[in-house]
Amino acid sequence: MKSAFRGEQAKAVLLQCPTLTDKELIKDCRHCPPTTDAFRRWLSERISAFLLAN
């Protein structure tokens, strides 16, 4: 029986990814992001800026 986890394949793909240079921690967030309107607005602006830049 084959394993559902393809560790070597995943590792090969990840090694081809460029290094992340833009990192940002979400303030007051430990495990999952908040679901407030303000956070959703902030996140949508970040995603839009990323997509429009590429």
C-alpha positions as CSV (number, residue, x, y, z in Angstrom):
1,M,0.0,0.0,0.0
2,K,1.4,3.4,-0.9
3,S,1.6,6.2,1.6
4,A,-0.7,9.2,1.2
5,F,2.1,11.4,2.4
6,R,4.6,12.3,-0.3
7,G,7.3,13.7,1.8
8,E,10.1,13.6,-0.8
9,Q,7.9,15.1,-3.5
10,A,6.8,18.0,-1.2
11,K,10.4,18.6,-0.2
12,A,11.5,18.8,-3.8
13,V,8.8,21.4,-4.6
14,L,9.6,23.4,-1.5
15,L,13.3,23.5,-2.3
16,Q,12.5,25.2,-5.7
17,C,10.5,28.0,-4.0
18,P,12.2,31.4,-3.7
19,T,13.1,32.5,-0.2
20,L,10.4,34.6,1.4
21,T,11.7,38.1,2.0
22,D,8.6,39.9,3.2
23,K,7.4,38.5,6.5
24,E,4.9,40.0,8.8
25,L,3.5,38.8,12.1
26,I,-0.1,39.4,12.9
27,K,-0.4,41.5,16.1
28,D,-2.1,39.8,19.0
29,C,-2.6,36.5,17.0
30,R,-1.4,33.2,18.3
31,H,-3.0,30.4,16.4
32,C,-5.6,31.7,13.9
33,P,-6.2,35.2,12.6
34,P,-9.0,37.4,14.0
35,T,-12.3,37.5,12.1
36,T,-13.0,41.2,12.7
37,D,-14.1,43.5,9.9
38,A,-10.9,45.6,10.4
39,F,-8.7,42.5,10.1
40,R,-10.5,41.2,7.0
41,R,-10.1,44.7,5.4
42,W,-6.4,44.8,6.2
43,L,-5.9,41.3,4.9
44,S,-7.8,42.0,1.7
45,E,-5.7,45.1,1.1
46,R,-2.5,43.0,1.6
47,I,-3.6,40.3,-0.8
48,S,-4.8,42.9,-3.4
49,A,-1.5,44.7,-3.2
50,F,0.4,41.5,-3.7
51,L,-1.7,40.4,-6.7
52,L,-1.5,43.8,-8.4
53,A,2.3,44.0,-7.9
54,N,2.8,40.7,-9.8
